[in-house]
Amino acid sequence: MLKKDQITQELLSIITKDSTMEDIKDTLKLSMDSMKSKTLQSLLAADSEYQTCQQEYLQAYKEFRNTDFTESQRDVVDALLARMDERGFEYTTNAYMAGLLDGYRILKYFGLTQE
């Protein structure tokens, strides 16, 4: 996990140089991912539904690996799983940012921010 000063410096360096919105968004995504990891893992470890789904996934993946597919078939499925993982990462990171923004909006709505 990045230290607070390191995250601040990285964000400031990107914002103050000639950066595109996409550069800034990518940096924020990386920072948010780093920040959410510990909290998310704690929540997932305590979530029995998630743990059940995870065990079912692992069993299905084990069965997939033990099935006699051609190399071409295995490549297609591996590519599909990789794209699903990438999509899941992007979705989770955006959902986390949305939660932070919505949380801030709620605090602002109730006058609990120091603006």
C-alpha positions in Angstrom: 0.0 0.0 0.0 1.3 3.4 -0.9 2.0 5.9 1.9 -0.2 9.0 2.1 2.7 11.4 1.3 3.7 9.2 -1.7 0.2 9.1 -3.0 -0.1 12.9 -2.6 3.2 13.6 -4.4 2.3 11.2 -7.2 -1.1 12.8 -7.7 0.3 16.3 -7.6 3.1 15.5 -10.1 0.6 14.1 -12.6 -1.9 17.0 -12.2 0.8 19.7 -12.5 2.5 18.3 -15.6 1.0 18.1 -19.0 -1.4 15.3 -18.3 -4.6 14.2 -20.0 -7.7 13.4 -18.0 -7.0 9.8 -18.9 -3.6 10.0 -17.2 -5.1 11.5 -14.1 -7.9 8.9 -14.1 -5.4 6.1 -14.4 -3.3 7.4 -11.5 -6.5 7.8 -9.4 -7.5 4.2 -10.3 -4.1 2.9 -9.1 -4.3 4.9 -5.9 -7.8 3.8 -5.2 -6.9 0.2 -5.9 -4.1 0.4 -3.4 -6.2 2.0 -0.8 -9.2 -0.3 -1.1 -7.3 -3.6 -1.1 -7.0 -4.0 2.7 -10.5 -2.9 3.4 -12.0 -5.0 0.6 -10.1 -8.1 1.6 -11.3 -7.8 5.2 -14.9 -7.4 4.0 -14.6 -10.4 1.6 -13.1 -12.6 4.3 -16.1 -12.0 6.5 -18.7 -12.4 3.7 -20.0 -16.0 3.7 -21.8 -15.6 0.4 -18.6 -14.4 -1.3 -16.6 -17.2 0.3 -19.1 -19.8 -1.0 -18.9 -18.3 -4.5 -15.2 -18.3 -4.3 -15.1 -22.0 -3.4 -17.5 -22.8 -6.2 -15.3 -20.9 -8.6 -12.2 -22.7 -7.5 -13.9 -26.1 -7.9 -15.1 -25.2 -11.4 -11.6 -23.9 -12.3 -10.0 -27.1 -11.0 -12.5 -29.1 -13.1 -11.7 -27.0 -16.2 -8.0 -27.6 -15.7 -8.5 -31.3 -15.4 -10.7 -31.5 -18.5 -9.1 -32.7 -21.7 -9.5 -29.7 -24.0 -7.5 -29.1 -27.2 -4.8 -26.4 -26.8 -6.9 -24.1 -29.0 -10.0 -24.6 -26.8 -8.0 -24.0 -23.7 -6.5 -20.8 -25.2 -10.0 -19.5 -25.9 -11.3 -20.1 -22.4 -8.1 -18.7 -20.8 -8.5 -15.5 -22.9 -12.1 -15.3 -21.8 -11.2 -15.7 -18.1 -8.4 -13.1 -18.4 -10.8 -10.6 -20.0 -13.3 -11.2 -17.3 -10.7 -10.6 -14.6 -9.6 -7.4 -16.3 -13.2 -6.2 -16.6 -13.8 -7.1 -13.0 -10.8 -5.1 -11.9 -11.9 -2.0 -13.8 -15.5 -2.4 -12.5 -14.4 -2.8 -8.9 -12.1 0.2 -9.1 -14.8 2.4 -10.6 -17.4 1.1 -8.1 -15.0 2.0 -5.3 -14.5 5.5 -6.7 -18.3 5.9 -7.1 -18.7 4.9 -3.5 -16.2 7.5 -2.4 -17.8 10.2 -4.5 -21.3 9.3 -3.3 -20.1 9.2 0.3 -18.7 12.7 -0.1 -21.9 13.9 -1.7 -23.9 12.6 1.2 -21.6 14.3 3.7 -21.9 17.5 1.7 -25.7 17.2 1.5 -25.9 17.1 5.3 -23.4 19.9 5.7 -20.7 17.7 7.3 -17.8 18.8 5.0 -15.5 21.7 5.8 -16.1 23.7 2.7 
